[in-house]
Amino acid sequence: MSDRSVGVGVAQFAPVASVAANLDTIRDLAMTARSRGADVVLYPEYSSYFVDPFDESLADHAESIDGAFVASLAQIAADTGTTLVAGLLEKGDDGKRVRNTVVAVNGDGMLAVYRKLHLYDAFGQRESDWVEAGEIQPPQTFEVGGMRFALMTCYDLRFPEVARTLADAGADVVLVAAEWVRGPLKEHHWQTLLQARAIENTVFVAGADHPPPLGVGHSLIADPQGVVLATVGTTTDVAVAHLDVEAVARVRRVNPALELRRFRVVPI
């Protein structure tokens, strides 16, 4: 391991139908993460506001990305000296549906914005009834401590081409904000896919989920060989791993899979 590392925390909690209450939890977890050495803290999907089942209150609590929720995140980031990544409800185009958006902020403001590409119209759910899919855009990345980070959201994890485009954009770490709904074998899917995306792209992958009873929990950080470095379990807590800045390059010297591939990803 090199002398350079970046502390990454996965903050697992269950957002509620109160933006103020969620921000209080986000602040508490950011302070805990920082005390454990985290430089970057990842929170779940829908961290600003969540209600089950979805209803019209989603649109009522949607904001712009320069709104109060993101401003509060940036203030928490400034107060704790961290970079925060969290999901929020962003105002949609039609006034009825929202965007499922993830932002990365530090004390100076916005670093990256990602809008969920693949909506969860599966396993008996219909996210598209309430949410607009994001447009396909070049990946936004940001850098902390010599490592490049990129974003994706929940169901996107089941589409390996999303992570591949992030690796092609130079990401060393893929951050997955999620509300991975519980169900038969879903815990197995979650952990397997996080580790698979790490292995096939030779990158670090971190995933932050809601805990049970709605989510599966098991927020984790996997290294470029798929080894789980830290995990939360099923409680509200933060797990922190210190990522070796040189690990991606070292693994790729042994496993140059990205150089040997014969296909590329193109939009459809």
C-alpha positions in Angstrom: 0.0 0.0 0.0 1.2 3.5 -0.8 1.5 6.3 1.7 -1.3 8.2 0.0 -4.9 7.3 0.7 -8.4 8.9 0.6 -10.9 8.1 3.3 -14.3 7.2 1.8 -17.4 6.7 4.0 -20.7 5.0 3.1 -23.4 6.6 5.3 -26.4 4.3 5.7 -29.7 5.7 6.9 -33.4 5.7 6.2 -34.6 9.1 4.9 -38.0 10.2 6.0 -40.7 12.6 4.8 -39.0 15.6 6.4 -36.1 17.5 4.7 -35.1 19.1 8.0 -34.9 15.7 9.8 -32.9 14.2 7.0 -30.4 17.1 7.1 -30.0 16.6 10.8 -29.1 12.9 10.2 -26.8 13.8 7.3 -24.9 16.2 9.5 -24.6 13.7 12.4 -23.3 11.0 10.0 -20.9 13.5 8.3 -19.4 14.3 11.7 -19.1 10.6 12.5 -17.5 9.9 9.1 -15.0 12.7 9.5 -14.0 11.5 13.0 -13.2 8.1 11.4 -11.1 9.7 8.7 -13.5 10.1 5.8 -12.7 12.8 3.2 -15.7 11.8 1.0 -19.1 10.6 2.4 -21.7 8.9 0.3 -25.4 8.9 1.3 -28.3 7.0 -0.2 -30.7 7.8 -3.0 -33.6 10.0 -2.0 -31.6 11.5 1.0 -33.6 14.8 0.9 -37.1 13.3 1.1 -38.6 9.8 1.0 -42.1 8.4 1.4 -43.3 4.8 0.8 -45.4 4.4 -1.2 -44.6 7.3 -3.5 -47.3 10.0 -3.7 -47.8 13.6 -4.9 -45.7 14.9 -2.0 -42.5 14.0 -4.0 -43.2 16.9 -6.4 -44.1 19.2 -3.5 -40.6 18.6 -1.9 -38.6 18.7 -5.1 -36.0 21.5 -5.4 -33.6 22.9 -7.9 -30.0 21.9 -7.6 -29.2 25.4 -6.4 -31.9 25.2 -3.8 -32.0 25.0 0.0 -31.1 21.3 0.4 -28.0 21.5 -1.7 -27.0 24.7 0.0 -27.4 22.9 3.3 -25.2 20.0 2.1 -22.5 22.4 1.1 -22.6 24.1 4.5 -22.3 20.7 6.2 -19.4 19.8 3.9 -17.7 23.1 4.8 -18.3 22.6 8.5 -16.8 19.1 8.5 -14.1 19.5 5.9 -15.6 16.8 3.7 -17.0 16.2 0.2 -20.6 15.0 0.4 -22.5 13.0 -2.2 -26.3 12.5 -1.7 -29.5 11.9 -3.5 -32.3 14.4 -3.7 -35.6 15.1 -5.4 -35.0 17.7 -8.2 -37.8 19.5 -9.9 -38.9 17.9 -13.1 -40.0 19.4 -16.4 -43.7 18.5 -16.4 -44.5 19.8 -12.8 -45.8 16.4 -11.8 -42.8 14.1 -11.9 -39.4 14.7 -10.3 -35.8 13.9 -11.2 -33.9 11.4 -9.1 -30.6 13.3 -8.8 -27.3 12.8 -7.0 -25.0 15.7 -6.3 -21.4 16.0 -5.0 -20.6 19.1 -3.1 -17.8 20.5 -0.9 -17.5 23.7 1.1 -17.0 25.7 -2.1 -20.2 24.4 -3.8 -21.2 21.9 -6.5 -18.7 19.4 -8.0 -20.9 17.1 -10.0 -24.5 16.3 -10.8 -25.9 13.0 -11.9 -29.6 12.2 -12.9 -30.6 8.5 -12.7 -30.7 7.0 -16.2 -32.5 3.7 -15.6 -35.7 3.9 -13.7 -36.8 1.1 -11.5 -39.7 -0.4 -13.5 -39.0 -3.9 -12.3 -39.8 -6.3 -9.5 -43.4 -5.0 -9.4 -42.3 -1.3 -9.0 -43.0 1.7 -11.4 -40.5 4.5 -10.6 -41.2 6.1 -14.0 -44.8 6.9 -12.8 -43.2 9.5 -10.5 -39.7 10.2 -11.9 -38.2 11.4 -15.1 -35.2 9.6 -16.5 -32.0 11.6 -16.8 -30.6 12.4 -20.2 -27.5 10.6 -21.4 -24.6 13.0 -20.9 -20.9 12.7 -20.6 -20.0 11.6 -17.1 -19.3 14.3 -14.6 -16.4 13.5 -12.3 -14.6 15.2 -9.5 -11.2 14.8 -7.8 -10.3 14.4 -4.1 -6.8 13.6 -2.9 -5.6 12.5 -6.3 -8.5 10.1 -7.0 -11.2 10.7 -9.5 -14.8 9.9 -8.5 -18.0 9.3 -10.6 -21.6 8.8 -9.7 -24.5 6.4 -10.5 -27.8 5.6 -8.8 -29.3 2.3 -7.6 -30.9 0.5 -10.6 -28.2 1.8 -12.9 -26.0 -0.8 -11.1 -27.7 -3.6 -13.0 -26.5 -2.1 -16.3 -22.7 -2.8 -16.6 -22.3 -0.3 -19.5 -23.0 2.6 -17.1 -20.0 1.7 -14.9 -17.9 1.1 -18.0 -18.5 4.6 -19.3 -17.4 5.9 -15.9 -14.2 3.9 -16.0 -13.6 5.2 -19.5 -14.0 8.7 -18.2 -11.1 8.1 -15.8 -12.9 7.2 -12.6 -10.9 5.5 -9.9 -14.0 5.3 -7.6 -17.7 4.8 -8.6 -20.1 6.0 -5.9 -23.6 4.4 -6.0 -26.4 6.1 -4.1 -29.3 3.6 -3.7 -32.6 2.6 -2.2 -32.2 -1.1 -3.0 -35.6 -2.5 -2.3 -35.8 -5.7 -0.2 -37.0 -8.9 -1.8 -36.0 -12.5 -2.5 -32.3 -12.6 -3.3 -32.0 -8.8 -3.4 -29.3 -8.7 -0.7 -27.3 -11.1 -2.9 -27.9 -9.1 -6.0 -26.8 -5.9 -4.3 -23.5 -7.2 -3.0 -22.7 -9.2 -6.0 -23.3 -6.4 -8.5 -21.2 -3.9 -6.5 -18.3 -6.3 -6.4 -18.8 -7.3 -10.1 -18.7 -3.6 -11.2 -15.4 -3.2 -9.3 -13.8 -6.3 -10.7 -14.8 -5.9 -14.3 -13.7 -2.2 -14.4 -10.8 -2.5 -11.9 -12.0 0.4 -9.9 -13.2 1.0 -6.3 -17.0 0.9 -5.9 -18.9 2.2 -2.9 -22.6 1.8 -2.4 -24.8 3.5 0.2 -28.3 2.0 0.8 -31.3 2.5 3.1 -31.4 0.0 5.9 -34.2 -2.5 6.5 -37.2 -2.8 6.5 -37.4 -1.0 3.1 -33.8 -1.3 1.9 -31.4 -4.2 2.2 -28.7 -2.3 4.0 -25.2 -3.7 3.7 -23.7 -0.5 2.4 -20.1 -1.3 1.4 -16.9 -0.3 -0.2 -15.1 -2.8 -2.6 -11.6 -2.6 -4.0 -10.6 -3.0 -7.6 -10.4 -6.8 -7.1 -13.9 -6.9 -5.6 -12.7 -7.4 -2.0 -15.0 -5.7 0.5 -13.0 -3.3 2.6 -15.8 -2.0 4.9 -19.5 -2.5 5.3 -22.3 -1.3 7.6 -24.7 -4.2 8.0 -28.3 -3.3 8.7 -28.0 -0.3 11.1 -27.8 3.4 10.7 -24.0 4.1 10.7 -21.0 4.9 8.6 -18.3 2.5 7.4 -15.1 4.1 6.3 -12.3 2.7 4.1 -9.0 4.3 3.3 -8.4 3.9 -0.4 -4.9 3.5 -1.7 -4.4 6.1 -4.4 -2.1 3.8 -6.4 -4.2 0.6 -6.1 -6.1 1.0 -9.4 -2.9 1.4 -11.4 -1.3 -1.5 -9.6 -4.3 -3.8 -10.2 -4.4 -2.8 -13.9 -0.8 -3.8 -14.4 -1.7 -7.3 -13.3 -5.2 -7.4 -14.8 -5.3 -5.2 -18.0 -8.8 -6.2 -18.9 -9.8 -2.7 -20.0 -6.9 -2.6 -22.5 -7.7 -6.1 -23.8 -11.4 -5.6 -24.5 -12.8 -5.6 -28.1 -16.1 -3.8 -27.6 -17.0 -0.2 -26.6 -20.2 1.3 -25.1 -22.5 3.5 -27.3 -25.9 5.0 -26.5 -29.0 3.5 -28.0 
